[in-house]
Amino acid sequence: MGMTIQERRNAEKATPRPGELRLKQWLVEEAARRLVTPQCIRERLWLGHYRGKLKLRRVNQRVIFVIQQVALPLLCILCLMSSLQAARAMDRFSALSEIESGDNDNAIGQAGEISRYQIMPEIFAQYFFVVKPSPGVTAIRLTAAARNPFTAGNIARSIMRDRCNAFAARYHRPPSDFEFYILWARPSRLIGQGCEPRLEATVMERARRFANLCAK
């Protein structure tokens, strides 16, 4: 016995359209990209962390069946282009690791900074944890993640993606190598609110060294 017209319509609705992914598939891929579980991504989705970045399509009014990425704003594309141009994003993060810690995954800074990129623990945790676990588990997972160069690199890239987007939104262009380091070390100087104090000489010198490394 063949399907009725209504059943055929429902089947068509439940089929991914061009450019769409099934929600379950997207959750798995996003979890692998962020090194967390699909359940963490699902909770983050329902909490609204992806609002404005993803378009959801519902089937039968209740079930979100497939998910589709929305085109990025032009300013975000400019930022992404700058980080991809001539593979400079990798060069930038290699230079950043060298300047901040000498590529030492176990480095701990004077203010408690962690990982080869010397990230403040609270900022690292903000990007690493989707659902906040108990304090004991947090400390153990955070330490292990900071010592993993792959995980720390993903965290550093996520941080700078957000800061570069904010920079592009304000100045309508991507940051230079010099500005990229300032965004890393003193983001409030370029994307903060109000007047910021003059940059320290040590930060200026590091920014110049960073730009020179990226230019090689």
N, C-alpha and C positions, 0 to 999 in steps of 0.2 A: 504494500500500500504506500503510495507516494505522500510527500509532505503537503500539508495544506498551504494556502497562500500565506497565512499568518506565521506558520512555522518556518517557511522559507524566508520571510522577512526578518524574523528573529535570528535565524542562522546567519543572514547577511550582516546584521548589526553586530553579531558576535565575532565577525571576522576582522582582523586588523586591517586598517586602511593603509595606503602607502605612507611611509614615514612614521607609522605607529608601532609600538611594542605592546605586548601583553604586560599587564601590571606585574605579574609574577616574574617574568623575564627581566623587566627593568629593575625590580627590587634586587634580584640576584646580581646583576651587572653593577649596579650602583654600590652595593655592599662590598663587592670585590674591589671596586675602585677606591673605596674609602677604608678598606680593611676592617669592616665591622660586619655584624650579622644582618641578614635581610629583615629580621624583626626590628632591629634598631632603625633601619631606613624607613620601614613602614610607620613606626611611631613618629619619626621625624617628619614624615610626609603629613600625617594627620595633625601634627602640632603646627603645621603651616610654614615649615622651614623652606619649602619649595614653592611657596606662593609667588606667582609672577614668573617663575622659571619653567613651569610645566603646565601643560594643558591636559585635563582629564576628560575622558569621554565615558559616560554612563550607559549601561545597557539595562533595560527593564526598570529604569528609574532609580534602582537601588545599588546595583553592583557596578563598581568602577572596573571596567574590563580591560581597557587598554590605556596607554599613556603616551603622550606625544610631547617632544620638546618643542618649545616655542623659539622662533628666531631671536637671536641675541640683538640687543640694541646696538646701534652703530658704534657708540662710544666703547662698549665692551669689546666689539670686534676689533677696534683700533688697538685696544690694550693687548688682546690676544695676538694680533699680528706682530706687535712689537716684541712679544716674548718668543714668538716662533721664528722671527726673521733671522735667517742664517744660523739657526739652531742656537741663538744667543741665550735662550732661557736656561739651557743646560750650562752654558758658559757662566752665566750670572750666578747660578746656585753653586757651581763648583768654586767660583771666586769667593762667594759669600762664606762657604764652609772653610776655605783656606784662611780668610781674613779673621773670621770670628773665633776659630778654635784650632786652626792648623789641621783640619780634618780629623779631629779627635772626638769620637762618638761618646766618650765617657767624661767629656769636659763639663765642669760646673763653674759658672761664673761667680764673681764676687757678690752679685745680687741674687744668686740662686738660679741663674740661667742654665738651661739644660740642652743637650744634644749638640751635635757638631755646628749647628746654626745659632746656638746660644739664644734660645727662646725662653721667655719668662714662663714658669710652670702654669700659671693661671691662663695664659694665652694658649699654650700648648694644649691644655685640658679642654679649653673651649672648643677647639677644632677637632680634638680627638674623640671626646666622649659625646655621644648623642643623648643617652639617658644616664644621668649621674649615678654611679654605683656608690657603695659604702666607702667611707674614707680609707679603710685599709686596702681594699681592692683598688681604689683609685691610685694610691701611692705605688703599689706594686706594678700595675699596668702602665702607669705613666713613666716609671723608671725604665721598664723594659722597652716601651715604645720609643723613648727618647734615644736609647742606645742603638736602635735599629736604623741604619742610614736610609733605608727605603721608606720607612714610616715617617721619619723625621723630614725627609725630602718632600713627601706628600703634604705634610703639615705646613712646611715653609712655603710651598707653592700655593696652597690654599690661602694662606695669610696674604701673600703678595698679590694673588689674583684679586682679592677684595680691595686691597689698598690701591692697586693699579687702576681698578675700575673707578674708585673714588677720585683718584687723581685725574683720570680722563674726563670724568663728569665735570670737574671743576675747571680744568685748563684746556679741554677740548683737543688733547693730544696725548700720546703715550709718554711716559717718563724716559729721560735719558739714563745712561748708565749711572752717572753721578747722582741723579735724582732718585733712581731706584734704590741706591744704598741709603739715602736719607729717608726714604719711605720705610726702609727696613729698620734703621736704627732710631730715627726720630720722626715717626709718621705725623705727629701733631704739628711739626714745623711746616708741612706742605698741605695736609688735609684736615688740620684741626680747626677749631673755632677760635676766632679772635686773633690777637697778636701773640706770637710766640717769641721766647727769648732767642738771642743770637746763638748759633750753633757753636758747640765747643770746638776748639782747634783740633782735638784728637779725632772727633767725628768727621770734620772736614778732611783731615789727612787720610783717614780710612776710606772715605768716599772717593778721593782722588786715586788712591791705590786700587780700589775696586774698579774704577773706570779704566785704569791703565791695564789691569788684568783682562778685562772684557774686550779691550781693543786689540789684544795680542792675537 
